[in-house]
Amino acid sequence: MLNFIRKQADTWLIKAILWLIVFAFVATIFYSWGAGGQFGGANKTVATVNGMEIKLSEFDRAYGNILNFYRDQFRDQFSEEMVAKLKLKENALDALILNRLLILEAEKMNLTVSDEELADRISKQPQFQKDDKFSNNLYQNFLNFYRLSPREYEENQRTNLLREKLEGVVKSSTQISESEIREAYDRENEKIKFKYIGFSRDYFKPADQPADEELQKYFDSHKSQFEVPEQIQVQYVKLTPSMVEDKVEIYDEDIKDYYEANEAKYFIKKQYKASHILIKNDYQFPFDQDLTDEEKEKLLNEAEEKTRIKTDEILKQIKEGADFAEMAKKHSADPASGANGGSLGQFSKGMMVPDFEAALDQLKPGDLSDPVKTQFGFHIIRLDEVKPERTKPQAEVQDEIKKFLKEDKARKRIRRIAKKIRKAAGAGNDLAKAAQEYSAAILTTEFISKSTHNVPEIGNVPEFFNTAFSLAGEELSEPVNTEEASYLLKVTARKDPYLPKLNDVLSEVTQAVVEENNKAATEKQLKSLGERLKTEKNIEKLAEELKMTVEETPFINRTDSIPGIGNIQTIKDAAFLLQPGETTTGSSRGAYYLIQLVEREAAGEMDPEKSKKLYARLKNEKSRAVFQEWTEKIKESADILIDQTLL
């Protein structure tokens, strides 16, 4: 997923996903506790939107939440590269700006949220449910624990509802025509099969190595590529929660308050352990016959009946003593569970399709079901174990809660210490002296640059390095807070950027020129071979001359990954434009391809159920696009001022 995001970060799909993620975090900002701030000066205004202010503290919370989300998702892979590539800081501010604009637009349209609507929204939130009913006790405990007044929380929910209403008004004008549905169906279900020859981007190489004059010319025209960037040495204090955890006391009432405020977190759905044998109906219509709908339905019914009979026979053998696990290994069309004797392991209610779970609920542990039909085929199900739904009692989660609260309180304490050290440093920004007063270790990095900063004691902490390279002169940073630590930073030495001499970077320059020349030679050959294939239309003959291998894909649609190539949309788009026998070329990140279409397979007829589902999806996608386009327009006409020095 990380590579996918890196490659696709500029596409509309990823931008839409990021926008939704960012907006979700901004929408919950009032009760996003503990996110911390990247910088101090919480009362400073980071932006104004048509006169409405966005405070730095609000931005810090939103940005901190987004960073924590991505850090949790990618863990060791999380890096400044990701933060920069996905523009998380800019997206956080954009979402806050948009939030303000939507509130203003809702007011212009006289949209309001009644007290009844607000009460309905809050009463249906799962964290306030007990026995499928709203619990005022859970609600009050939640507010008390997170130090929120009812007014704060309810106004936040009212704003969310207002924004949803506005979004609904804008999206309501979206229409989807029959032709759009048909076009989308054809596009998604049409299939092709093609042959291809693949070779690396440096497969063809020029005969000669680059001359000295060529190296000098390349170096002169690409100086920025070899420039040694500015380097800084950073003095810093790192404070971690573990430093003070032994001094943090957690009382029984603290645990009780947290449990009661978060009781919904400890609800466990009904759990099953089950095994199954899946018998699939793999019948396909013969492509060389033109069948009527009635004939197709008859053939499908006959094939389904044969599958049911086969399932009945397997069930009969098991009831007569055949081993369930061995029968699953031999007959099940589910390869993952079949290899494991049919075992599906343990899973929660709601994870399986409804017909499968309905059958499970009719069984007792050890029972076998009659054949159960689902969209996947016929199943023989054995219920191995069932655990009823329950809420973990406080005693069961007490240690877990205590650990969380201890870490949370320790984190807040070190943030307070960081503020005190910052204050003690005074106007002279004497970090070393202030740290000594609070018995905090003062550390210093080696010289680092924006592109190279391997500091093992820090690791992948974008907030630290972003702050370090934003500091001017002898400036001391405000506390930089993350989930893992709090930092105070001061740049103590700088090295200006400089351009090395060619001899100092000769190996790097030579490698760059060789790579460029190899790529140019391969691209030239690709063009020549592509033209030849277009004329001769014999990919096997060409491969034989080149001593390469021709690969052939199975039938694929536009959403399938291409076996041997990958999910390269540009290659699929080019291939789908071809008719059988026609050729084209394509490329991926590491290879070039010569392609010849073998066969096309039409999408076929669309039944009413598929049409209905496709209509719903297309309307949702188009509505989202319409809403995003509309939001861009109101942003363009708004009076937005941003203090870039605070970002």
C-alpha positions as CSV (number, residue, x, y, z in Angstrom):
1,M,0.0,0.0,0.0
2,L,2.9,2.4,0.8
3,N,4.3,2.0,-2.7
4,F,0.8,2.4,-4.2
5,I,0.4,5.7,-2.4
6,R,3.9,6.9,-3.4
7,K,3.2,6.2,-7.1
8,Q,-0.4,7.4,-7.1
9,A,-0.3,10.4,-4.8
10,D,-1.1,12.9,-7.5
11,T,-4.1,11.0,-9.0
12,W,-7.7,12.1,-8.4
13,L,-8.4,8.7,-6.6
14,I,-5.7,9.1,-4.0
15,K,-6.6,12.8,-3.5
16,A,-10.2,11.9,-2.9
17,I,-9.2,9.2,-0.4
18,L,-6.8,11.6,1.4
19,W,-9.5,14.3,1.4
20,L,-11.9,11.9,3.1
21,I,-9.4,10.8,5.7
22,V,-8.3,14.3,6.5
23,F,-11.9,15.6,6.7
24,A,-12.8,12.8,9.0
25,F,-10.1,13.8,11.5
26,V,-11.0,17.4,11.3
27,A,-14.7,16.6,11.9
28,T,-13.8,15.0,15.3
29,I,-11.4,17.7,16.5
30,F,-13.3,18.7,19.6
31,Y,-12.9,15.3,21.2
32,S,-9.5,14.4,19.7
33,W,-7.6,14.5,23.0
34,G,-3.9,13.9,23.5
35,A,-2.9,14.7,19.9
36,G,-0.6,17.4,21.1
37,G,0.8,20.3,19.1
38,Q,3.6,20.6,16.8
39,F,4.4,24.2,17.8
40,G,3.5,26.6,20.6
41,G,1.7,29.8,20.3
42,A,-1.7,28.2,20.5
43,N,-3.6,31.5,20.3
44,K,-1.9,32.6,17.1
45,T,-4.1,32.7,14.0
46,V,-2.9,30.4,11.3
47,A,-5.6,31.4,8.7
48,T,-8.7,33.5,8.2
49,V,-11.6,32.4,6.0
50,N,-13.9,35.3,5.0
51,G,-13.1,36.8,8.4
52,M,-13.4,33.5,10.4
53,E,-10.2,32.6,12.3
54,I,-8.5,29.2,12.5
55,K,-6.3,29.1,15.5
56,L,-2.9,27.3,15.5
57,S,-4.1,25.1,18.4
58,E,-6.9,23.8,16.2
59,F,-4.6,23.2,13.3
60,D,-2.1,21.4,15.6
61,R,-4.8,19.0,16.8
62,A,-6.0,18.2,13.3
63,Y,-2.5,17.7,11.9
64,G,-1.4,15.7,14.9
65,N,-4.4,13.4,14.5
66,I,-3.5,12.8,10.8
67,L,0.1,12.1,11.6
68,N,-0.8,9.6,14.3
69,F,-3.2,7.9,11.9
70,Y,-0.5,7.4,9.3
71,R,2.1,6.5,11.9
72,D,-0.2,3.8,13.2
73,Q,-0.9,2.5,9.7
74,F,2.6,2.3,8.4
75,R,4.7,2.1,11.6
76,D,8.4,1.7,10.6
77,Q,7.6,2.7,7.0
78,F,6.2,6.1,8.1
79,S,8.6,8.8,7.0
80,E,9.0,12.5,6.1
81,E,8.8,11.4,2.5
82,M,5.3,10.2,3.0
83,V,4.3,13.4,4.9
84,A,5.7,15.6,2.1
85,K,4.4,13.4,-0.7
86,L,0.9,13.3,0.6
87,K,1.0,17.0,1.7
88,L,-0.5,16.1,5.1
89,K,0.1,19.5,6.6
90,E,-1.5,21.3,3.7
91,N,-4.4,18.9,3.6
92,A,-5.1,19.4,7.3
93,L,-5.3,23.1,6.8
94,D,-7.3,22.8,3.6
95,A,-9.9,20.7,5.5
96,L,-10.2,23.2,8.3
97,I,-10.6,26.0,5.7
98,L,-13.3,24.0,3.9
99,N,-15.1,23.3,7.2
100,R,-15.4,27.1,7.8
101,L,-16.6,27.7,4.2
102,L,-19.2,25.0,4.4
103,I,-20.6,26.5,7.6
104,L,-20.8,29.9,5.9
105,E,-22.5,28.4,2.8
106,A,-25.0,26.5,5.0
107,E,-25.9,29.7,6.7
108,K,-26.4,31.4,3.3
109,M,-28.8,28.6,2.3
110,N,-30.7,29.0,5.6
111,L,-29.9,25.4,6.5
112,T,-30.4,24.6,10.2
113,V,-30.2,21.6,12.5
114,S,-33.1,21.2,14.9
115,D,-32.7,20.1,18.5
116,E,-34.7,16.9,17.5
117,E,-32.2,16.1,14.7
118,L,-29.3,16.7,17.1
119,A,-30.8,14.5,19.8
120,D,-31.4,11.7,17.2
121,R,-27.8,11.8,16.0
122,I,-26.3,11.6,19.5
123,S,-28.7,9.0,20.8
124,K,-27.8,6.6,17.9
125,Q,-24.0,6.9,18.3
126,P,-22.6,3.4,19.3
127,Q,-20.4,4.6,22.1
128,F,-23.6,5.7,24.0
129,Q,-25.5,2.5,23.4
130,K,-26.3,-0.1,26.0
131,D,-28.6,-3.0,25.3
132,D,-29.4,-1.3,22.0
133,K,-30.6,1.8,23.7
134,F,-29.2,5.2,24.4
135,S,-27.6,5.4,27.8
136,N,-27.4,8.9,29.3
137,N,-25.0,7.5,31.9
138,L,-22.5,6.5,29.2
139,Y,-23.0,9.9,27.6
140,Q,-22.3,11.9,30.7
141,N,-19.3,9.6,31.6
142,F,-17.9,10.2,28.1
143,L,-18.2,14.0,28.5
144,N,-16.8,14.0,32.0
145,F,-13.8,11.8,31.1
146,Y,-12.8,14.0,28.2
147,R,-13.5,17.2,30.0
148,L,-16.1,18.3,27.4
149,S,-19.2,20.3,28.2
150,P,-22.4,19.1,26.7
151,R,-22.5,22.4,24.7
152,E,-19.1,21.8,23.2
153,Y,-19.8,18.3,22.1
154,E,-23.3,19.0,20.9
155,E,-22.3,22.1,18.9
156,N,-19.6,19.9,17.2
157,Q,-22.2,17.4,16.3
158,R,-24.6,20.1,15.1
159,T,-21.8,21.4,12.8
160,N,-21.2,18.0,11.4
161,L,-25.0,17.5,10.7
162,L,-25.1,20.9,9.1
163,R,-22.2,20.1,6.8
164,E,-23.9,16.8,5.9
165,K,-27.1,18.6,5.0
166,L,-25.2,21.0,2.8
167,E,-23.4,18.1,1.1
168,G,-26.8,16.4,0.5
169,V,-28.2,19.5,-1.1
170,V,-25.3,19.9,-3.5
171,K,-25.3,16.2,-4.3
172,S,-29.0,15.9,-4.8
173,S,-28.8,17.4,-8.3
174,T,-26.7,14.5,-9.6
175,Q,-28.3,12.4,-12.3
176,I,-27.1,9.2,-13.9
177,S,-28.5,8.2,-17.4
178,E,-29.1,4.8,-18.7
179,S,-26.4,5.3,-21.3
180,E,-23.9,6.1,-18.5
181,I,-24.8,2.9,-16.7
182,R,-24.4,0.9,-19.9
183,E,-21.2,2.5,-20.8
184,A,-19.8,1.9,-17.3
185,Y,-20.9,-1.8,-17.4
186,D,-19.4,-2.4,-20.8
187,R,-16.2,-0.7,-19.7
188,E,-15.9,-2.7,-16.5
189,N,-16.9,-6.1,-17.9
190,E,-15.4,-6.2,-21.3
191,K,-12.3,-8.4,-21.3
192,I,-9.2,-8.8,-23.4
193,K,-6.3,-11.2,-23.8
194,F,-2.9,-10.1,-25.2
195,K,0.6,-11.3,-25.8
196,Y,3.6,-9.3,-24.8
197,I,7.4,-9.1,-24.7
198,G,8.9,-7.3,-21.7
199,F,12.4,-6.0,-21.2
200,S,14.2,-3.7,-18.7
201,R,14.6,0.0,-19.3
202,D,18.3,-0.4,-19.8
203,Y,18.2,-3.6,-21.8
204,F,19.7,-2.1,-24.9
205,K,23.0,-0.3,-24.3
206,P,25.2,1.9,-26.4
207,A,28.5,0.4,-27.5
208,D,30.7,3.1,-26.0
209,Q,31.2,4.4,-22.5
210,P,30.6,8.1,-21.9
211,A,33.6,10.4,-22.8
212,D,35.0,13.0,-20.4
213,E,33.4,15.8,-22.4
214,E,30.0,14.1,-22.0
215,L,30.4,13.8,-18.3
216,Q,31.5,17.4,-17.9
217,K,28.5,18.6,-20.1
218,Y,26.1,16.5,-18.0
219,F,27.6,17.8,-14.7
220,D,27.3,21.4,-15.9
221,S,23.7,21.1,-16.9
222,H,22.6,19.2,-13.8
223,K,24.5,21.0,-11.0
224,S,21.5,21.1,-8.7
225,Q,21.4,17.3,-8.8
226,F,24.9,17.1,-7.2
227,E,24.8,20.1,-4.9
228,V,25.5,19.3,-1.3
229,P,22.5,20.9,0.6
230,E,22.6,23.0,3.7
231,Q,23.6,21.0,6.8
232,I,22.7,21.8,10.4
233,Q,23.7,20.5,13.8
234,V,20.8,20.3,16.2
235,Q,21.0,20.5,20.0
236,Y,17.9,18.9,21.5
237,V,16.1,17.6,24.5
238,K,14.0,14.4,24.2
239,L,11.5,13.7,26.9
240,T,9.6,10.3,26.8
241,P,6.6,9.2,28.9
242,S,8.7,6.3,30.3
243,M,10.9,8.9,32.1
244,V,8.0,9.8,34.5
245,E,5.7,6.7,34.4
246,D,7.0,5.4,37.8
247,K,5.9,8.7,39.3
248,V,2.3,8.5,37.9
249,E,-0.4,7.2,40.1
250,I,-3.6,5.7,38.6
251,Y,-6.4,5.4,41.1
252,D,-9.3,3.0,41.0
253,E,-11.8,5.8,40.3
254,D,-9.7,6.8,37.3
255,I,-10.1,3.3,35.8
256,K,-13.8,3.2,36.7
257,D,-14.4,6.6,35.0
258,Y,-12.5,5.6,31.9
259,Y,-14.3,2.2,31.7
260,E,-17.8,3.8,32.1
261,A,-17.0,6.5,29.5
262,N,-15.7,3.9,27.0
263,E,-17.8,0.8,27.8
264,A,-18.8,0.5,24.1
265,K,-15.1,-0.2,23.3
266,Y,-15.2,-3.4,25.2
267,F,-18.3,-4.9,23.5
268,I,-17.5,-8.1,21.7
269,K,-19.8,-9.4,19.0
270,K,-20.9,-13.0,18.9
271,Q,-18.0,-15.2,17.9
272,Y,-18.1,-18.4,15.8
273,K,-15.6,-21.1,15.1
274,A,-16.7,-23.0,12.0
275,S,-15.6,-25.1,9.1
276,H,-17.1,-25.5,5.7
277,I,-16.9,-27.3,2.4
278,L,-17.7,-25.1,-0.6
279,I,-18.9,-26.6,-3.9
280,K,-19.0,-24.0,-6.7
281,N,-21.1,-23.9,-9.8
282,D,-18.4,-23.2,-12.4
283,Y,-20.6,-23.4,-15.4
284,Q,-19.9,-21.0,-18.2
285,F,-22.0,-20.4,-21.3
286,P,-20.4,-21.7,-24.6
287,F,-19.2,-18.6,-26.5
288,D,-19.9,-20.2,-29.9
289,Q,-23.7,-20.3,-29.2
290,D,-26.2,-17.5,-29.4
291,L,-28.6,-18.3,-26.6
292,T,-31.9,-16.7,-25.6
293,D,-32.4,-15.6,-22.0
294,E,-34.7,-18.6,-21.4
295,E,-32.1,-21.0,-22.7
296,K,-29.4,-19.4,-20.5
297,E,-31.7,-19.6,-17.4
298,K,-32.4,-23.3,-18.2
299,L,-28.7,-24.1,-18.5
300,L,-27.9,-22.3,-15.2
301,N,-30.7,-24.1,-13.4
302,E,-29.5,-27.5,-14.6
303,A,-25.9,-26.7,-13.6
304,E,-27.0,-25.5,-10.2
305,E,-29.0,-28.7,-9.7
306,K,-25.9,-30.8,-10.5
307,T,-23.9,-28.8,-8.0
308,R,-26.6,-29.3,-5.3
309,I,-26.6,-33.1,-6.0
310,K,-22.9,-33.2,-5.7
311,T,-23.1,-31.3,-2.4
312,D,-25.8,-33.7,-1.1
313,E,-23.6,-36.7,-2.0
314,I,-20.6,-35.2,0.0
315,L,-22.8,-34.5,3.0
316,K,-24.2,-38.0,2.9
317,Q,-20.7,-39.5,3.0
318,I,-19.7,-37.3,6.0
319,K,-22.9,-38.4,7.9
320,E,-22.0,-42.0,7.1
321,G,-18.5,-41.6,8.7
322,A,-16.2,-39.9,6.1
323,D,-13.8,-37.5,7.7
324,F,-14.9,-33.8,7.3
325,A,-11.4,-32.5,7.1
326,E,-10.3,-35.0,4.4
327,M,-13.5,-34.3,2.4
328,A,-12.8,-30.5,2.6
329,K,-9.2,-31.0,1.4
330,K,-10.5,-33.2,-1.5
331,H,-13.6,-31.3,-2.6
332,S,-13.7,-27.7,-1.2
333,A,-13.5,-24.9,-3.8
334,D,-12.2,-22.6,-1.0
335,P,-8.4,-23.2,-1.3
336,A,-7.5,-21.4,1.9
337,S,-9.9,-23.2,4.3
338,G,-9.9,-26.5,2.2
339,A,-6.1,-27.0,2.8
340,N,-6.8,-26.5,6.5
341,G,-9.5,-29.2,6.7
342,G,-12.3,-26.7,6.0
343,S,-11.5,-24.6,9.1
344,L,-12.5,-20.9,8.9
345,G,-11.0,-20.2,12.3
346,Q,-12.7,-17.8,14.7
347,F,-14.7,-14.9,13.3
348,S,-17.2,-12.3,14.5
349,K,-20.9,-12.0,13.6
350,G,-21.3,-9.9,10.5
351,M,-18.1,-11.1,8.8
352,M,-19.8,-13.8,6.7
353,V,-22.6,-13.3,4.1
354,P,-26.1,-13.3,5.7
355,D,-27.3,-16.7,4.4
356,F,-24.1,-18.4,5.8
357,E,-24.6,-16.7,9.2
358,A,-28.3,-17.5,9.2
359,A,-27.4,-21.2,8.8
360,L,-24.8,-21.0,11.6
361,D,-27.4,-19.5,14.0
362,Q,-29.6,-22.6,13.5
363,L,-26.8,-25.0,14.6
364,K,-25.4,-26.2,17.8
365,P,-21.6,-26.9,18.3
366,G,-20.8,-30.1,16.4
367,D,-23.8,-29.9,14.1
368,L,-23.7,-30.1,10.3
369,S,-25.9,-27.9,8.1
370,D,-27.9,-29.0,5.1
371,P,-26.5,-27.5,1.9
372,V,-26.6,-23.7,2.2
373,K,-26.7,-21.7,-1.0
374,T,-24.9,-18.3,-1.1
375,Q,-23.5,-16.2,-3.9
376,F,-20.3,-18.3,-3.8
377,G,-22.0,-21.7,-4.3
378,F,-23.2,-24.4,-1.9
379,H,-21.7,-24.9,1.5
380,I,-21.7,-27.7,4.0
381,I,-21.2,-26.0,7.3
382,R,-20.0,-27.4,10.7
383,L,-20.3,-25.2,13.7
384,D,-17.3,-26.0,16.0
385,E,-17.8,-23.4,18.8
386,V,-19.9,-20.4,19.5
387,K,-19.4,-17.6,22.1
388,P,-22.3,-15.2,22.8
389,E,-21.9,-11.5,22.5
390,R,-20.8,-9.8,25.6
391,T,-19.2,-6.7,27.1
392,K,-15.9,-7.3,28.8
393,P,-16.3,-6.5,32.5
394,Q,-14.0,-3.8,34.1
395,A,-12.0,-6.5,35.9
396,E,-11.0,-8.1,32.7
397,V,-9.7,-4.9,31.1
398,Q,-8.5,-3.2,34.2
399,D,-4.7,-3.7,33.5
400,E,-5.1,-2.6,29.9
401,I,-6.9,0.6,31.0
402,K,-4.4,1.3,33.8
403,K,-1.5,0.9,31.3
404,F,-3.3,3.3,28.8
405,L,-4.0,5.9,31.5
406,K,-0.5,5.7,32.9
407,E,1.0,6.4,29.4
408,D,-1.5,9.1,28.8
409,K,-0.8,10.9,32.1
410,A,2.9,10.5,31.6
411,R,2.7,11.9,28.2
412,K,0.8,15.0,29.4
413,R,3.3,15.4,32.3
414,I,6.4,15.4,30.0
415,R,4.6,18.0,27.8
416,R,4.2,20.2,30.8
417,I,7.9,19.7,31.6
418,A,8.8,20.6,28.0
419,K,6.9,23.8,28.4
420,K,8.7,24.6,31.7
421,I,12.1,24.0,30.1
422,R,11.2,26.2,27.2
423,K,10.2,28.9,29.6
424,A,13.4,28.5,31.7
425,A,15.6,28.9,28.6
426,G,14.5,32.6,28.7
427,A,15.3,35.2,26.1
428,G,18.8,33.9,25.6
429,N,17.4,30.5,24.5
430,D,19.9,28.7,26.7
431,L,18.6,25.2,26.2
432,A,21.5,23.5,27.9
433,K,21.2,25.4,31.1
434,A,17.4,25.0,31.2
435,A,17.6,21.3,30.6
436,Q,20.1,21.0,33.5
437,E,17.7,22.7,35.9
438,Y,15.1,19.9,35.1
439,S,17.7,17.0,35.0
440,A,17.0,16.5,31.3
441,A,19.8,15.2,29.0
442,I,21.0,17.5,26.3
443,L,21.9,15.8,23.1
444,T,23.4,17.0,19.8
445,T,23.0,15.5,16.3
446,E,25.7,15.0,13.7
447,F,25.4,17.4,10.7
448,I,22.2,16.6,8.9
449,S,20.5,17.8,5.8
450,K,16.8,17.7,4.6
451,S,17.7,14.8,2.4
452,T,20.0,12.9,4.7
453,H,19.3,12.8,8.5
454,N,19.8,9.4,10.0
455,V,19.5,10.1,13.7
456,P,18.9,6.7,15.4
457,E,17.9,8.4,18.7
458,I,15.1,10.2,16.8
459,G,14.0,7.7,14.1
460,N,11.3,8.6,11.6
461,V,9.8,11.7,13.3
462,P,8.9,14.3,10.5
463,E,7.8,16.8,13.1
464,F,11.3,16.9,14.6
465,F,13.1,17.5,11.3
466,N,10.5,19.8,9.9
467,T,10.9,22.0,12.9
468,A,14.7,21.8,12.9
469,F,14.9,23.1,9.3
470,S,12.4,25.9,10.0
471,L,14.4,27.4,12.8
472,A,16.4,30.6,12.1
473,G,19.6,31.7,13.8
474,E,19.9,30.7,17.5
475,E,16.1,30.3,17.8
476,L,14.8,27.8,20.2
477,S,11.7,25.8,19.1
478,E,8.5,25.6,21.0
479,P,7.8,22.0,22.3
480,V,7.3,19.5,19.5
481,N,4.9,16.9,20.7
482,T,4.3,13.4,19.3
483,E,2.7,10.3,20.8
484,E,6.1,8.9,21.6
485,A,8.0,12.0,22.9
486,S,8.3,15.7,23.4
487,Y,11.3,17.7,22.0
488,L,12.9,21.1,22.3
489,L,15.3,22.0,19.5
490,K,18.0,24.5,18.8
491,V,20.3,24.7,15.7
492,T,23.9,25.2,17.0
493,A,25.9,25.1,13.7
494,R,25.3,25.4,10.0
495,K,27.1,24.5,6.8
496,D,26.0,26.4,3.7
497,P,25.1,24.5,0.6
498,Y,27.9,24.1,-2.0
499,L,28.7,22.6,-5.4
500,P,31.5,20.0,-5.3
501,K,34.0,19.6,-8.1
502,L,33.4,17.1,-10.8
503,N,36.2,14.8,-9.6
504,D,34.6,14.6,-6.2
505,V,31.4,13.2,-7.6
506,L,32.7,11.5,-10.7
507,S,31.3,8.1,-9.9
508,E,27.8,9.5,-9.3
509,V,27.9,11.6,-12.5
510,T,29.2,8.6,-14.5
511,Q,26.4,6.4,-13.2
512,A,23.8,9.1,-14.0
513,V,25.1,9.5,-17.6
514,V,25.2,5.7,-18.2
515,E,21.7,5.2,-16.9
516,E,20.4,8.1,-19.1
517,N,22.3,6.7,-22.2
518,N,21.0,3.1,-21.6
519,K,17.4,4.4,-21.2
520,A,17.7,6.5,-24.4
521,A,19.1,3.5,-26.4
522,T,16.3,1.2,-25.1
523,E,13.6,3.8,-25.9
524,K,15.0,4.2,-29.4
525,Q,14.9,0.4,-29.9
526,L,11.4,0.2,-28.4
527,K,10.2,2.7,-31.0
528,S,11.9,0.9,-33.8
529,L,10.6,-2.5,-32.7
530,G,7.1,-1.1,-32.1
531,E,7.0,0.2,-35.7
532,R,8.2,-3.2,-37.0
533,L,5.7,-5.1,-35.0
534,K,2.9,-2.8,-36.2
535,T,3.8,-3.7,-39.8
536,E,4.7,-7.4,-39.5
537,K,2.2,-8.3,-36.8
538,N,4.3,-11.3,-35.8
539,I,5.3,-11.0,-32.1
540,E,6.6,-14.6,-31.9
541,K,9.1,-14.1,-34.8
542,L,10.3,-10.8,-33.3
543,A,10.8,-12.5,-29.9
544,E,12.8,-15.3,-31.5
545,E,15.2,-12.9,-33.2
546,L,15.6,-11.0,-29.9
547,K,16.0,-14.2,-28.0
548,M,13.2,-13.1,-25.7
549,T,10.0,-14.9,-24.4
550,V,6.5,-14.1,-25.5
551,E,4.0,-14.1,-22.5
552,E,0.3,-14.3,-22.9
553,T,-2.3,-13.0,-20.4
554,P,-5.5,-14.7,-19.4
555,F,-8.7,-12.7,-20.1
556,I,-8.5,-9.5,-17.9
557,N,-10.8,-6.5,-17.4
558,R,-9.8,-2.9,-16.8
559,T,-9.6,-3.4,-13.0
560,D,-7.5,-6.6,-13.1
561,S,-3.8,-6.6,-12.5
562,I,-1.9,-7.9,-15.5
563,P,-0.1,-11.1,-14.6
564,G,3.7,-10.6,-15.1
565,I,3.3,-6.8,-15.5
566,G,1.2,-5.5,-12.6
567,N,-1.7,-3.1,-12.3
568,I,-0.4,-0.5,-14.8
569,Q,-3.5,1.5,-16.0
570,T,-1.7,3.1,-18.9
571,I,-0.9,-0.3,-20.4
572,K,-4.4,-1.5,-19.9
573,D,-5.9,1.6,-21.4
574,A,-3.7,1.3,-24.5
575,A,-4.4,-2.5,-24.9
576,F,-8.2,-2.0,-24.6
577,L,-8.1,0.4,-27.6
578,L,-6.7,-2.4,-29.9
579,Q,-8.5,-4.8,-32.1
580,P,-7.3,-8.5,-32.4
581,G,-4.0,-8.6,-34.2
582,E,-3.2,-4.9,-33.6
583,T,-0.1,-3.9,-31.6
584,T,1.1,-1.1,-29.3
585,T,3.9,-0.4,-26.8
586,G,3.8,0.4,-23.1
587,S,5.9,0.9,-20.1
588,S,5.9,0.4,-16.3
589,R,8.3,1.8,-13.7
590,G,11.0,-0.7,-14.6
591,A,10.3,-2.2,-18.0
592,Y,9.1,-1.6,-21.6
593,Y,6.6,-3.8,-23.4
594,L,5.7,-4.8,-27.0
595,I,2.0,-5.8,-27.0
596,Q,-0.3,-7.6,-29.5
597,L,-4.0,-8.1,-28.8
598,V,-5.2,-11.7,-29.1
599,E,-8.9,-11.6,-28.4
600,R,-11.7,-9.5,-27.0
601,E,-14.6,-10.7,-25.0
602,A,-17.8,-8.6,-24.9
603,A,-19.4,-7.6,-21.6
604,G,-22.6,-9.4,-22.3
605,E,-26.1,-8.5,-21.0
606,M,-26.7,-6.7,-17.7
607,D,-29.4,-8.0,-15.4
608,P,-31.6,-5.6,-13.4
609,E,-29.8,-6.4,-10.1
610,K,-26.4,-5.5,-11.5
611,S,-27.9,-2.4,-13.1
612,K,-29.3,-1.3,-9.8
613,K,-26.0,-1.7,-7.9
614,L,-24.1,0.0,-10.7
615,Y,-26.5,2.9,-10.7
616,A,-26.0,3.4,-6.9
617,R,-22.2,3.2,-7.2
618,L,-22.0,5.6,-10.1
619,K,-24.3,8.1,-8.4
620,N,-22.2,8.0,-5.3
621,E,-19.0,8.5,-7.3
622,K,-20.5,11.3,-9.4
623,S,-22.1,13.0,-6.4
624,R,-18.7,13.0,-4.6
625,A,-17.0,14.5,-7.7
626,V,-19.8,17.1,-8.0
627,F,-19.4,18.1,-4.4
628,Q,-15.6,18.3,-4.6
629,E,-15.9,20.5,-7.7
630,W,-18.4,22.7,-5.9
631,T,-16.1,23.1,-2.9
632,E,-13.2,24.1,-5.1
633,K,-15.3,26.8,-6.6
634,I,-16.3,28.3,-3.3
635,K,-12.7,28.1,-2.2
636,E,-11.6,30.1,-5.3
637,S,-14.1,32.9,-4.5
638,A,-13.4,33.0,-0.8
639,D,-11.1,35.5,1.0
640,I,-8.5,33.2,2.5
641,L,-5.4,34.4,4.3
642,I,-2.7,32.0,5.5
643,D,0.2,32.7,7.8
644,Q,2.8,30.4,6.1
645,T,5.4,31.1,8.9
646,L,3.3,29.1,11.3
647,L,3.2,26.0,9.1
